[in-house]
Amino acid sequence: MSQSNNPLHGITLAMMVTELVEHYGWPELGRHIPIRCFTQDPSIKSSLTFLRRTPWAREKVEALYLLTRQQGAVWQK
């Protein structure tokens, strides 16, 4: 199966969370996606642990990441 049409191909969950935190900061990220790992004593490590075992939350992170990149508000690569 080809991944060439997958906009997330080659982008790890750690990269997504790190870049979203750098762009929004934890408080704003927690407002966009109100989950405890973003609002209560947040860290990259605890967020990744939660997101890796919670598919619905990971989907929200992926959607926000794509939306933010689409709006041109993040990372010019």
C-alpha positions as CSV (number, residue, x, y, z in Angstrom):
1,M,0.0,0.0,0.0
2,S,1.4,3.4,-1.0
3,Q,1.8,6.1,1.5
4,S,2.4,8.9,-1.0
5,N,-1.0,10.4,-0.6
6,N,-0.9,10.2,3.2
7,P,-0.1,13.8,4.5
8,L,1.1,12.3,7.8
9,H,3.6,9.8,6.2
10,G,7.0,10.1,7.9
11,I,5.6,12.3,10.7
12,T,5.7,10.7,14.1
13,L,3.3,11.4,16.9
14,A,6.2,12.8,18.9
15,M,6.9,15.3,16.1
16,M,3.3,16.3,15.9
17,V,2.9,16.9,19.6
18,T,6.2,18.7,19.9
19,E,5.4,21.0,17.0
20,L,1.9,21.7,18.2
21,V,3.2,22.6,21.7
22,E,5.8,24.9,20.2
23,H,3.2,26.6,18.1
24,Y,0.2,26.8,20.5
25,G,1.7,26.2,24.0
26,W,0.2,23.8,26.4
27,P,-2.7,26.1,27.6
28,E,-3.9,26.8,24.1
29,L,-3.4,23.2,22.9
30,G,-5.5,22.2,25.9
31,R,-8.3,24.5,24.8
32,H,-8.2,23.1,21.3
33,I,-8.2,19.5,22.5
34,P,-9.4,19.4,26.1
35,I,-7.8,16.2,27.4
36,R,-6.0,15.9,30.7
37,C,-2.6,15.1,29.3
38,F,-2.7,18.7,27.8
39,T,-4.3,20.5,30.7
40,Q,-3.1,18.9,33.9
41,D,0.7,18.9,34.4
42,P,1.4,18.4,30.7
43,S,4.6,16.9,29.3
44,I,5.5,15.4,25.9
45,K,6.2,12.0,27.5
46,S,2.8,11.7,29.4
47,S,1.0,13.0,26.3
48,L,2.6,10.4,24.0
49,T,1.8,7.6,26.5
50,F,-1.9,8.6,26.6
51,L,-2.2,9.3,22.8
52,R,-0.6,6.0,21.8
53,R,-3.2,4.0,23.7
54,T,-6.2,6.3,23.0
55,P,-7.1,6.3,19.3
56,W,-9.8,8.9,19.4
57,A,-7.5,11.4,21.1
58,R,-4.7,10.7,18.6
59,E,-7.1,11.3,15.8
60,K,-7.9,14.8,17.3
61,V,-4.2,15.6,17.5
62,E,-3.6,14.5,13.9
63,A,-6.6,16.5,12.7
64,L,-5.4,19.7,14.5
65,Y,-1.9,19.1,13.2
66,L,-3.1,18.8,9.6
67,L,-5.4,21.8,10.0
68,T,-2.7,24.0,11.4
69,R,-0.2,23.0,8.7
70,Q,-2.9,23.6,6.0
71,Q,-3.5,27.1,7.3
72,G,0.2,27.8,6.8
73,A,0.5,28.7,10.5
74,V,3.1,26.2,11.3
75,W,6.5,25.1,10.0
76,Q,7.6,25.9,6.5
77,K,9.5,22.8,5.4
